[in-house]
Amino acid sequence: MLPAKTDVLVVGGGPTGLATALTLARRGVEVTVLDQIDHPPVTSRAAVVHAYTLEVLDRIDAAAPLVAQGLRAPRFTVRDRDRVLLAVPFDRLPSRFPYALLVSQSVTEAVLAERLAEHGVRVRRPCRLTGLTRTDDGVLAEVDGAPLRARYVVGADGMHSTVRQAAGIGFTGPTDEESYVLADVRVRSTLPREEVSLFLARSGPLVWASLPDGVVRLVAAVPAAPAEPDRAYLQALLDERGPAQRPDQVTEVLWGSRFRVHHRLADTFRAGPVLLAGDAGHVHSPAGGQGMNLGICDAVALGTALSDVLAGGPETLLDEYTARQRPMAEDVLSFAAGLTRLATLPPAGRPVRDALLRLLGALPQVRQRIALRLSGLSHRERAPG
C-alpha cells in the first residue's frame, strides 16, 4: 500500500530514479519510488559507465559492487573498417577509476536497487502517476487515482516524462529523430575485448563493446531497424561496417531491439517543487555512451541538493542544481550530435576526416583531452563537493 505522504516522490525506477532515491535514503530522507512496469527490465541499452560516473556512484557506496560485475576497458578506438583512426587511452585518467566499465544497464539497476533496499526502500510496481497538482506545501500526486502528498517530486520517468508534461515544462529540440538497432550477441572476432570501438561507416556509426560472459553489445544507427534483429541482419551490419580483412562472425543473438531518439532538452529542470533528472530532462543519440551517465550524475546532484534543503538549507540549492546540470546536458547533447555528424559524413569528406583523426591521434595532449571528455571528468569542476 502506498503511503499517504512522503518527503520526496521519485517517479521512475531506472538508474536515474534509483540513484536519486539512494542518495536521499542514505541521508535519512523519506523517499517513495514508483515505476509503471511490473518488473525491472533484464535487457537495456546502456552498456558503459564512465570514470566520472563511477566517482559519483562511489559517493553513494554503489561503485565497488558495480565494478566487481563489469569489464574494465582501458581505451576507446575510432575505426574505419580495419584502420584505427584514433585510440583514446583511459588508463591515464586522473581518477581512481581509469577505465570505462562495460556492464549492462540491468546490472547497474540491480546494484542500485540492492543498495536502496538496504535502506528500507523498494520500488513500488506497477504504479502509474495519473495526476500532479501544486499545493501550498508541495505537491498532491495521484497514483493510479489515489492521493499521495509530497514536498517534492522528481521526474526520472524518461523521454516521455509524465512529470515533465504535468509540470508544463517545455521539451525542445529538432523534430527529426534517429533510429538505432541494438543487440547483445556472441561473435568470433579478432577485435580486442578490452576496448570499445566506434566504426565510422558510410551508412552510419557502429559501436562494438564487450560485456561480461563473452557477450558483445552492438549499437548502430540505421534508417529502419527490425523490431527483433536476427543473426542474418546483424551479420550483414558487421559485414558492411565492421572489420573487413578478418570479419566478425555472429554465432548467437541473445537479445535485440530497436529504438528511436530525438535531441531534446527541457526548458528548465525545476518548476517549484517539481524537478527533472535524466532522460526526462535531456535525450540525445547514444554516441559516446553519455546518456545514462549524465542521468546518474543528475541524480546524485539532485538528491544531495534536496537532502540539504530538507535539512534546513536554502531553496536556492535547487536552482543551483538546474543552473549547473542543464548546461552540462547542453554540452553532452552538442558532443553526441558532433560524434554522429562525424560518423555520417558524405563520402567526399571521409578522407579528410580520417586524415584529421589520425593527425589528432598522434598528439598525446589531444588524446588526453578526448579521454577527459568521454569519461565525463571534464565536468568534474562543475560539480559540488
Solvent accessible surface area in square Angstrom, and as a share of the most:
residue,aa,sasa,rsa
1,M,224,1.00
2,L,44,0.22
3,P,42,0.26
4,A,82,0.63
5,K,143,0.61
6,T,6,0.04
7,D,39,0.20
8,V,0,0.00
9,L,0,0.00
10,V,0,0.00
11,V,12,0.07
12,G,6,0.06
13,G,3,0.03
14,G,22,0.21
15,P,12,0.08
16,T,16,0.10
17,G,0,0.00
18,L,3,0.02
19,A,0,0.00
20,T,0,0.00
21,A,0,0.00
22,L,0,0.00
23,T,5,0.03
24,L,0,0.00
25,A,13,0.10
26,R,100,0.37
27,R,116,0.43
28,G,70,0.68
29,V,18,0.11
30,E,94,0.42
31,V,12,0.07
32,T,7,0.04
33,V,0,0.00
34,L,1,0.00
35,D,21,0.11
36,Q,100,0.44
37,I,76,0.39
38,D,85,0.44
39,H,140,0.63
40,P,71,0.45
41,P,56,0.35
42,V,128,0.74
43,T,46,0.27
44,S,13,0.08
45,R,100,0.37
46,A,19,0.15
47,A,11,0.09
48,V,24,0.14
49,V,0,0.00
50,H,11,0.05
51,A,0,0.00
52,Y,7,0.03
53,T,3,0.02
54,L,0,0.00
55,E,33,0.15
56,V,2,0.01
57,L,1,0.00
58,D,53,0.27
59,R,104,0.38
60,I,4,0.02
61,D,76,0.39
62,A,1,0.01
63,A,0,0.00
64,A,71,0.55
65,P,32,0.20
66,L,2,0.01
67,V,17,0.10
68,A,86,0.67
69,Q,89,0.40
70,G,16,0.15
71,L,69,0.34
72,R,143,0.52
73,A,0,0.00
74,P,45,0.28
75,R,85,0.31
76,F,19,0.08
77,T,0,0.00
78,V,7,0.04
79,R,20,0.07
80,D,12,0.06
81,R,74,0.27
82,D,56,0.29
83,R,118,0.43
84,V,63,0.36
85,L,4,0.02
86,L,9,0.05
87,A,29,0.22
88,V,0,0.00
89,P,19,0.12
90,F,4,0.02
91,D,81,0.42
92,R,161,0.59
93,L,10,0.05
94,P,75,0.47
95,S,25,0.16
96,R,172,0.63
97,F,13,0.05
98,P,43,0.27
99,Y,15,0.06
100,A,1,0.01
101,L,0,0.00
102,L,1,0.00
103,V,1,0.00
104,S,19,0.13
105,Q,30,0.13
106,S,22,0.14
107,V,40,0.23
108,T,1,0.00
109,E,10,0.04
110,A,46,0.36
111,V,4,0.02
112,L,2,0.01
113,A,38,0.29
114,E,105,0.47
115,R,55,0.20
116,L,1,0.00
117,A,29,0.23
118,E,118,0.53
119,H,84,0.38
120,G,69,0.66
121,V,23,0.13
122,R,180,0.66
123,V,29,0.17
124,R,88,0.32
125,R,59,0.22
126,P,77,0.49
127,C,21,0.12
128,R,130,0.47
129,L,12,0.06
130,T,71,0.41
131,G,21,0.20
132,L,31,0.15
133,T,82,0.48
134,R,145,0.53
135,T,42,0.25
136,D,157,0.81
137,D,108,0.56
138,G,7,0.06
139,V,2,0.01
140,L,45,0.23
141,A,0,0.00
142,E,73,0.33
143,V,2,0.01
144,D,88,0.46
145,G,53,0.51
146,A,47,0.37
147,P,92,0.58
148,L,0,0.00
149,R,121,0.44
150,A,5,0.04
151,R,116,0.42
152,Y,13,0.05
153,V,0,0.00
154,V,0,0.00
155,G,0,0.00
156,A,12,0.09
157,D,38,0.20
158,G,23,0.22
159,M,43,0.19
160,H,135,0.60
161,S,0,0.00
162,T,63,0.37
163,V,0,0.00
164,R,12,0.05
165,Q,115,0.51
166,A,51,0.40
167,A,31,0.24
168,G,67,0.64
169,I,16,0.08
170,G,28,0.27
171,F,33,0.14
172,T,82,0.47
173,G,38,0.36
174,P,76,0.48
175,T,122,0.71
176,D,100,0.52
177,E,83,0.37
178,E,45,0.20
179,S,16,0.11
180,Y,8,0.03
181,V,1,0.01
182,L,4,0.02
183,A,0,0.00
184,D,17,0.09
185,V,0,0.00
186,R,85,0.31
187,V,12,0.07
188,R,158,0.58
189,S,31,0.20
190,T,80,0.47
191,L,14,0.07
192,P,43,0.27
193,R,89,0.33
194,E,94,0.42
195,E,2,0.01
196,V,15,0.09
197,S,0,0.00
198,L,8,0.04
199,F,0,0.00
200,L,1,0.01
201,A,6,0.05
202,R,167,0.61
203,S,53,0.34
204,G,1,0.01
205,P,12,0.08
206,L,0,0.00
207,V,34,0.20
208,W,1,0.00
209,A,6,0.05
210,S,1,0.01
211,L,8,0.04
212,P,33,0.21
213,D,124,0.64
214,G,41,0.40
215,V,16,0.09
216,V,0,0.00
217,R,3,0.01
218,L,2,0.01
219,V,17,0.10
220,A,1,0.01
221,A,18,0.14
222,V,12,0.07
223,P,129,0.81
224,A,75,0.58
225,A,4,0.03
226,P,49,0.31
227,A,55,0.43
228,E,146,0.66
229,P,5,0.03
230,D,85,0.44
231,R,119,0.44
232,A,69,0.53
233,Y,64,0.24
234,L,1,0.00
235,Q,24,0.11
236,A,60,0.47
237,L,11,0.06
238,L,2,0.01
239,D,67,0.35
240,E,90,0.40
241,R,5,0.02
242,G,0,0.00
243,P,9,0.06
244,A,51,0.40
245,Q,153,0.68
246,R,164,0.60
247,P,58,0.36
248,D,1,0.01
249,Q,73,0.32
250,V,5,0.03
251,T,63,0.36
252,E,80,0.36
253,V,44,0.25
254,L,75,0.37
255,W,60,0.21
256,G,13,0.12
257,S,32,0.21
258,R,102,0.37
259,F,26,0.11
260,R,108,0.40
261,V,4,0.03
262,H,37,0.16
263,H,25,0.11
264,R,54,0.20
265,L,17,0.08
266,A,0,0.00
267,D,73,0.38
268,T,44,0.26
269,F,0,0.00
270,R,42,0.15
271,A,24,0.18
272,G,27,0.26
273,P,15,0.09
274,V,4,0.02
275,L,0,0.00
276,L,0,0.00
277,A,0,0.00
278,G,1,0.01
279,D,48,0.25
280,A,0,0.00
281,G,0,0.00
282,H,1,0.00
283,V,7,0.04
284,H,14,0.06
285,S,0,0.00
286,P,36,0.23
287,A,13,0.10
288,G,14,0.14
289,G,22,0.21
290,Q,8,0.03
291,G,21,0.21
292,M,24,0.10
293,N,9,0.04
294,L,8,0.04
295,G,1,0.01
296,I,0,0.00
297,C,12,0.07
298,D,0,0.00
299,A,0,0.00
300,V,4,0.02
301,A,11,0.08
302,L,0,0.00
303,G,0,0.00
304,T,42,0.25
305,A,8,0.06
306,L,0,0.00
307,S,5,0.03
308,D,45,0.23
309,V,12,0.07
310,L,34,0.17
311,A,92,0.71
312,G,70,0.67
313,G,26,0.25
314,P,82,0.51
315,E,80,0.36
316,T,76,0.44
317,L,46,0.23
318,L,0,0.00
319,D,67,0.35
320,E,87,0.39
321,Y,0,0.00
322,T,22,0.13
323,A,69,0.53
324,R,47,0.17
325,Q,4,0.02
326,R,60,0.22
327,P,53,0.33
328,M,3,0.01
329,A,0,0.00
330,E,80,0.36
331,D,48,0.25
332,V,2,0.01
333,L,22,0.11
334,S,71,0.46
335,F,43,0.18
336,A,0,0.00
337,A,22,0.17
338,G,25,0.24
339,L,28,0.14
340,T,19,0.11
341,R,151,0.55
342,L,51,0.25
343,A,1,0.00
344,T,62,0.36
345,L,57,0.29
346,P,83,0.52
347,P,68,0.42
348,A,94,0.73
349,G,22,0.21
350,R,31,0.11
351,P,89,0.56
352,V,110,0.63
353,R,8,0.03
354,D,4,0.02
355,A,49,0.38
356,L,93,0.46
357,L,13,0.07
358,R,101,0.37
359,L,114,0.57
360,L,55,0.27
361,G,14,0.13
362,A,70,0.54
363,L,67,0.33
364,P,84,0.53
365,Q,112,0.50
366,V,27,0.16
367,R,56,0.20
368,Q,52,0.23
369,R,177,0.65
370,I,44,0.22
371,A,0,0.00
372,L,48,0.24
373,R,36,0.13
374,L,5,0.03
375,S,2,0.01
376,G,10,0.10
377,L,8,0.04
378,S,38,0.24
379,H,9,0.04
380,R,90,0.33
381,E,135,0.60
382,R,98,0.36
383,A,25,0.19
384,P,61,0.38
385,G,121,1.17
